[in-house]
Amino acid sequence: MRTGNWVMLYLPDDYIQRLGDFLQLHLDEPIPRTLKPFAEAITDISEGLKKKNKRSEFIRRIYLDQKVFRDAYLLYYGSINFPKIHIPLAEIQKSDFFNQKKNLRVLDAGSGTGSMLLGLAYWLKNETTLTAELTASDYASSSLDTLSAFYKALALPYPLRTQILNLNHAVPSENKFDLITAGNVLNELEPDAESHILPWLDAALAQDGLVIWIEPALMDLSRRLLTFRDRMLKEGWFLYSPCFTSNPCPALTEKTDWCHHDVPWQRPEFIRVLDGMTGHIRQSLKFTYIVMGKRDIHLSDVTIGNRDFLSTVRVVSERFEEKGRIRVFGCNDRGRCAYSMNKRDKSDDNSAFRKIERYDVVQLAETEEKSNYIGIGKNTKVHIVG
Ligand SMILES: C[S@@+](CC[C@H](N)C(=O)[O-])C[C@H]1O[C@@H](n2cnc3c(N)ncnc32)[C@H](O)[C@@H]1O
């Protein structure tokens, strides 16, 4: 299903059915009384991870070692995180990455109860004819055990193995993977874990492989991933998506900026009920992601056919409908700039500007240079390309 320019994300019905069976819950017609212990654990996890004075102790105690937290994570955060990986996967699918592989070797780092890996496995099953070998890894064996048991119940066609891997002290090994995913784990690592991760990643990823990092859209957590992006680029890695610049991330210039996607989704009824019980609002899915590799291939090479990071922008804000004008922020080699159109200047050429959504890729021609923004005039040609 499409909403605006983006495909709406969703949790497959059969996944919801099997998740309910696994946790012994009626998720199609959720009963608030049975969800209460889950809601309490979700609140504890949320506070443990968000409150600055509790956070490092909560992570150090390995919160997913407690069954009540593991089940709550699988039910709630697992369901919210599952569809997020479909956005970078769809961008990778625009290249010949999947076509060139017969058997995809995947490693998920910091798997927890497996949302990234499960989201990926469902996507592979629906979108490709590939065979795949999946490896889930974490430093906590308890969540890997839960994931293995749940994975069996899902009857997916790909073999899954598990591996203990501590990313804080990861050492290079011989294993080569085509795709490495790491979701919501970077922010739980020691402050300079990145120094260990880079040589490990270099050894673990095949020469033509890609790595997908996803982090929550919270300022500090998102900024850590964006800082890591800059470091990877500096150390010779290449960015595939989402950025339309390989310059240092412009969102890091101001201490209070960050950058994230925000995608509509079909919020399942049980998530709506849990949101009501916990005071969360998950009406859309917000997250920061990067896709990087060792080869210099960029999304624009395969979608647009060239790499013009001056007149093609990635929209990095919502569309602001203001009195008399429409504004968005876009990012490319020019930095993070405001693009603004007076409503009276609407024309056939610029009509697409009125439909722009966050993270759209937009080609612009004949823009108007202004002192502190880029003007979209009557003659500006606006073309949403993805
Ligand atoms: C917030 S959960 C994310 C789980 C899953 N990837 C997702 O996106 O929903 C963070 C996971 O990272 C794992 N983790 C934390 N520190 C780690 C480390 N040093 N090495 C490996 N895994 C780690 C935790 O055990 C937990 O399973």
The ligand as a MOL file (V3000), in Angstrom:
LIG
                    3D

  0  0  0     0  0            999 V3000
M  V30 BEGIN CTAB
M  V30 COUNTS 27 29 0 0 0
M  V30 BEGIN ATOM
M  V30 1 C 17.8410 -2.4490 21.7010 0
M  V30 2 S 18.3270 -4.1040 21.4250 0 CHG=1
M  V30 3 C 18.1960 -4.2290 19.6610 0
M  V30 4 C 17.7510 -5.5630 19.2110 0
M  V30 5 C 17.4490 -5.6600 17.7150 0
M  V30 6 N 18.6580 -5.5490 16.9360 0
M  V30 7 C 16.4480 -4.6160 17.2880 0
M  V30 8 O 16.7890 -3.7510 16.4640 0
M  V30 9 O 15.3240 -4.6140 17.7830 0 CHG=-1
M  V30 10 C 20.0420 -4.0170 21.6360 0
M  V30 11 C 20.7040 -5.3590 21.5380 0
M  V30 12 O 22.1110 -5.1410 21.4930 0
M  V30 13 C 22.7270 -6.1140 22.2930 0
M  V30 14 N 24.0380 -5.6120 22.7220 0
M  V30 15 C 24.3140 -4.6170 23.5930 0
M  V30 16 N 25.6560 -4.4950 23.7390 0
M  V30 17 C 26.2150 -5.4240 22.9420 0
M  V30 18 C 27.5470 -5.8040 22.6670 0
M  V30 19 N 28.5690 -5.2240 23.2870 0
M  V30 20 N 27.7760 -6.7830 21.7720 0
M  V30 21 C 26.7510 -7.4090 21.1650 0
M  V30 22 N 25.4630 -7.1210 21.4000 0
M  V30 23 C 25.1920 -6.1370 22.2760 0
M  V30 24 C 21.7660 -6.3050 23.4430 0
M  V30 25 O 22.0000 -7.5390 24.1050 0
M  V30 26 C 20.4400 -6.2480 22.7290 0
M  V30 27 O 20.0680 -7.5140 22.2700 0
M  V30 END ATOM
M  V30 BEGIN BOND
M  V30 1 1 1 2
M  V30 2 1 2 3
M  V30 3 1 2 10
M  V30 4 1 3 4
M  V30 5 1 4 5
M  V30 6 1 5 6
M  V30 7 1 5 7
M  V30 8 2 7 8
M  V30 9 1 7 9
M  V30 10 1 10 11
M  V30 11 1 11 12
M  V30 12 1 11 26
M  V30 13 1 12 13
M  V30 14 1 13 14
M  V30 15 1 13 24
M  V30 16 1 14 15
M  V30 17 1 14 23
M  V30 18 2 15 16
M  V30 19 1 16 17
M  V30 20 1 17 18
M  V30 21 2 17 23
M  V30 22 1 18 19
M  V30 23 2 18 20
M  V30 24 1 20 21
M  V30 25 2 21 22
M  V30 26 1 22 23
M  V30 27 1 24 25
M  V30 28 1 24 26
M  V30 29 1 26 27
M  V30 END BOND
M  V30 END CTAB
M  END
